Amino acid sequence: ISSVLVSFLLLWLFLLMRALLPQRPWLAVSACLFAGLSWELNYHARFISIDALMAQFFVLELWALAKALTGDEVLKRIFWLVLATWAAALAFGCKVTGVFQFGLVLAVALFELPRTLPWTQRCVVLFGLVANFVMAFAVSTPVAFTDPVRVVFGLAQERRHYNVAEQTCTHCVDGWGDHVLQVLTWTSTSVGSMYRGVAVVLFLVCCWGAWRWLRNPHRLARYLFSFLAAWLAFMTSNRLFIARNYLILIPFLAVAFAFGVGQLGALLERHAWAWKKVVLPAAVCAVAVLNAQWLWRAARS
């Protein structure tokens, strides 16, 4: 059941890429191959790992926000903002850090609603989004309202667990810098592939793609990068590094990878090589087959 629920991530990711790059469907496929064949995501999706499910809601939210930013009517934008709000509320029900995702929705609503809309109507929209967030959270996580003392006690206990850990703990880090280094090491050598050399190459493509994405005319990137900066600042302030806490970075890296592949394609377009149209898709497919065969062997072991 967990794997089926998490697999919806690929659908939302494909739709997100189609919203960002509507003329490049094969880049949407590239993003889905990157995320769908990531052994880290597949490993945690096999269990009821709330972080993998949270990543799925995160991509749903990003797709809704991308549609909201391109909507040509106020009502359509509000509809997509409400959908993004529900996705953020479901993510918040998974983990309290999902509140950052709702902050992303509010930022888009605050700055991207038409300037001709009176401030009174803007306030009504923002209040409506907050109300929808509370309602969706109440429906998905009723225990927060029926037994709030237990929930608050559990959150306090988790906070202590992440910051008052024993020095001998396997997942302990030596301060903020070490935590950032662990996250960077994980994303660069583990997320893309079980084979480290391949993972590093894919990560470099992601870095190039992230830079290109930030320069893309679509305004979602500036909000998303700001969200990631705030979220990472909070996450790396803890004394424990646990990889599953960072699973929501995988869809982000998948989109960045697609933009990076697009950049490589544009680079090949500048040359008159006859094989320019097949070499890049062939390389992406080769990496996908490499990752898929490892997953197949691992599942049968």
Disulfide bonds with the S-S distance in Angstrom:
none
